[in-house]
Amino acid sequence: MKLTVQKPIFAESASKLVNLAGDHASTILIKKDHWVVDAKSLLGVLALALQPGEEVEVSVEGESGDEFLSELVSSGLFEK
């Protein structure tokens, strides 16, 4: 699913994203341009240097995909 970044994803917000992803057993990948990182990796998420207005694709392989995506949007970090 394509999402738009609402807040810069650095330090605290990156940690929040990684913790949200860590609560799910699914494999969660974030794709930006040629980068593909595991959403459970703090260094990977920080390497993306996500800024407001940028579009990323989030793919979830597993049962909790819809739940994770709704939590991600409700966190205020991203919007659909």
C-alpha angles and dihedrals in degrees: 000000000000115000133181120228112243101181131025109270104226134127107325097025092046089051090050091052093048091048091051090051092045091059089067128070091213124105106252121192129185117204124197120167105311094341122101116179137173109251088219091063114088093196091049093051092046091050090061090062091204116204130192113278095026117125122225134177117231118197124188122194109195144043101296097058099116092043092052093047092051090049090049093052093044090052088070094236095105141018131205 
